[in-house]
Amino acid sequence: MPAPARTKPALSRWGRVYAVVAWIEAFTWAGLLVGMFLKYVTETTEAGVWLFGRLHGGAFVAYGVVTLIVAVQHRWGWWRALVALAAAVPPFTTLIAEWWLRRTGHLSDVQPQEAAEPVPATR
């Protein structure tokens, strides 16, 4: 008999927003890196840096704001919030942070420690 599949709790509204913004931040990082390659290596155009520099700046700020909102809403604690915020600095690390937070249930309405507590029986 196969082991029952573990179901992950659904993402909260802010958890979904966090996930989307994390992906947008990573996408704009990729665009900025391509733009820097075109500007500094091939020396063909500055359009990529001009466009994705602005887009990534906005995504970076949005990621920081959304991370702080989710950290407060979901009571992450200072360590988890700082790790999530620091993920915005290296390229594509917001994807790793989003995967980690989703996998551990920290983007869901029901937090892991709450889900593990037994429900008291009523008579």
PyMOL commands that set and color helices and strands:
alter all, ss='L'
color gray80, all
select helices_A, chain A and resi 13-41+47-73+78-86+93-103+112-116
alter helices_A, ss='H'
color red, helices_A
deselect
rebuild
show_as cartoon
